[in-house]
């Protein structure tokens, strides 16, 4: 049992439950004292989530998205996977500050996102696998160190640190800077879409970003993304090198899925993955970065055949 902790100006606090420490990992989750109850609680954002599959499924996969996205982006793939593997259920998760999840308290980084996932997994029970696309891929690599699932899926994401805000060709960063310049409120969704397209982005991206507009009580729409938080999340995403998180086979199998028409996983990354330890498996899909949109059947086939 962890030793009793004392917070300045508050009564003696009961020890953190060992099971929660082991599940969430003190490194990923902030703990604060409650002066009324005299206990410590993990500070995490409550995550909106949607179960896909039978309520009686005994095995669950937490599946999450990339930056500016939401778990619903992956719903079609999830439904087809559980049709093929009915003993599995999939939980589509909105990361902190995305979709219908809470923003949570700072810091806004990969560890905080992983701590949120960890807390959700503890509530749900039966979570045996994690999966994340793009930004979510790095989140699940961090969460893997605390949760120790049987399997972790990284969908077109790299463990490498890489240029982000210094790369003028980086669409993710350019879109963030555009949203920072644009108004937060809009009379119509179409006005927001037109403004994004006018900046040189393709209509499909503009329409997808418009999913982050929420109706206002008095009419019109407001962007629900906290852009300062998005910037902080991206800074950490680009700066963090997570190759060491792949090393330990005791943390479960790792499935790396590379979209061959995407530049996210560089040639150097691919060469390094070719020499990865035996518990790290690499698959290729003929798709761009949005592999679940470009090649959904191939992604479903991978999950259906490689889930334990």
ChimeraX attribute file (.defattr): number of C-alpha atoms within 10 A of each C-alpha:
attribute: neighborCount
match mode: 1-to-1
recipient: residues
	/A:1	9
	/A:2	10
	/A:3	11
	/A:4	11
	/A:5	15
	/A:6	14
	/A:7	14
	/A:8	8
	/A:9	7
	/A:10	12
	/A:11	16
	/A:12	15
	/A:13	19
	/A:14	17
	/A:15	15
	/A:16	19
	/A:17	14
	/A:18	12
	/A:19	11
	/A:20	15
	/A:21	17
	/A:22	11
	/A:23	17
	/A:24	25
	/A:25	18
	/A:26	15
	/A:27	11
	/A:28	23
	/A:29	21
	/A:30	19
	/A:31	14
	/A:32	13
	/A:33	21
	/A:34	15
	/A:35	14
	/A:36	8
	/A:37	10
	/A:38	16
	/A:39	19
	/A:40	19
	/A:41	15
	/A:42	19
	/A:43	18
	/A:44	25
	/A:45	21
	/A:46	19
	/A:47	23
	/A:48	19
	/A:49	22
	/A:50	16
	/A:51	17
	/A:52	22
	/A:53	21
	/A:54	14
	/A:55	9
	/A:56	10
	/A:57	15
	/A:58	14
	/A:59	16
	/A:60	22
	/A:61	25
	/A:62	25
	/A:63	27
	/A:64	29
	/A:65	25
	/A:66	22
	/A:67	17
	/A:68	20
	/A:69	22
	/A:70	25
	/A:71	24
	/A:72	18
	/A:73	17
	/A:74	19
	/A:75	19
	/A:76	14
	/A:77	20
	/A:78	25
	/A:79	18
	/A:80	20
	/A:81	25
	/A:82	20
	/A:83	16
	/A:84	14
	/A:85	15
	/A:86	17
	/A:87	14
	/A:88	24
	/A:89	26
	/A:90	26
	/A:91	23
	/A:92	24
	/A:93	26
	/A:94	27
	/A:95	32
	/A:96	28
	/A:97	26
	/A:98	24
	/A:99	24
	/A:100	18
	/A:101	17
	/A:102	16
	/A:103	19
	/A:104	18
	/A:105	13
	/A:106	12
	/A:107	13
	/A:108	21
	/A:109	21
	/A:110	25
	/A:111	22
	/A:112	27
	/A:113	27
	/A:114	28
	/A:115	28
	/A:116	25
	/A:117	28
	/A:118	24
	/A:119	21
	/A:120	21
	/A:121	21
	/A:122	16
	/A:123	10
	/A:124	10
	/A:125	11
	/A:126	14
	/A:127	23
	/A:128	21
	/A:129	25
	/A:130	30
	/A:131	26
	/A:132	24
	/A:133	26
	/A:134	20
	/A:135	25
	/A:136	29
	/A:137	27
	/A:138	31
	/A:139	28
	/A:140	29
	/A:141	27
	/A:142	21
	/A:143	27
	/A:144	26
	/A:145	20
	/A:146	21
	/A:147	26
	/A:148	18
	/A:149	19
	/A:150	18
	/A:151	21
	/A:152	29
	/A:153	29
	/A:154	25
	/A:155	28
	/A:156	27
	/A:157	25
	/A:158	25
	/A:159	20
	/A:160	19
	/A:161	14
	/A:162	16
	/A:163	12
	/A:164	18
	/A:165	16
	/A:166	9
	/A:167	11
	/A:168	10
	/A:169	10
	/A:170	12
	/A:171	12
	/A:172	14
	/A:173	19
	/A:174	17
	/A:175	18
	/A:176	17
	/A:177	14
	/A:178	14
	/A:179	18
	/A:180	14
	/A:181	9
	/A:182	13
	/A:183	11
	/A:184	15
	/A:185	18
	/A:186	19
	/A:187	13
	/A:188	14
	/A:189	19
	/A:190	13
	/A:191	12
	/A:192	25
	/A:193	20
	/A:194	14
	/A:195	15
	/A:196	22
	/A:197	16
	/A:198	12
	/A:199	11
	/A:200	9
	/A:201	16
	/A:202	12
	/A:203	14
	/A:204	11
	/A:205	13
	/A:206	20
	/A:207	17
	/A:208	13
	/A:209	18
	/A:210	19
	/A:211	15
	/A:212	20
	/A:213	20
	/A:214	17
	/A:215	17
	/A:216	13
	/A:217	7
	/A:218	6
	/A:219	11
	/A:220	14
	/A:221	20
	/A:222	20
	/A:223	20
	/A:224	17
	/A:225	18
	/A:226	12
	/A:227	17
	/A:228	11
	/A:229	19
	/A:230	19
	/A:231	18
	/A:232	15
	/A:233	22
	/A:234	21
	/A:235	18
	/A:236	15
	/A:237	25
	/A:238	18
	/A:239	13
	/A:240	16
	/A:241	15
	/A:242	16
	/A:243	16
	/A:244	9
	/A:245	16
	/A:246	22
	/A:247	15
	/A:248	13
	/A:249	15
	/A:250	11
	/A:251	20
	/A:252	20
	/A:253	22
	/A:254	26
	/A:255	21
	/A:256	21
	/A:257	22
	/A:258	26
	/A:259	24
	/A:260	17
	/A:261	15
	/A:262	17
	/A:263	13
	/A:264	18
	/A:265	20
	/A:266	15
	/A:267	10
	/A:268	10
	/A:269	14
	/A:270	14
	/A:271	10
	/A:272	11
	/A:273	18
	/A:274	12
	/A:275	9
	/A:276	15
	/A:277	13
	/A:278	10
	/A:279	17
	/A:280	21
	/A:281	15
	/A:282	15
	/A:283	13
	/A:284	15
	/A:285	21
	/A:286	14
	/A:287	20
	/A:288	18
	/A:289	22
	/A:290	17
	/A:291	23
	/A:292	22
	/A:293	15
	/A:294	15
	/A:295	16
	/A:296	19
	/A:297	14
	/A:298	17
	/A:299	23
	/A:300	21
	/A:301	14
	/A:302	17
	/A:303	19
	/A:304	18
	/A:305	11
	/A:306	10
	/A:307	17
	/A:308	12
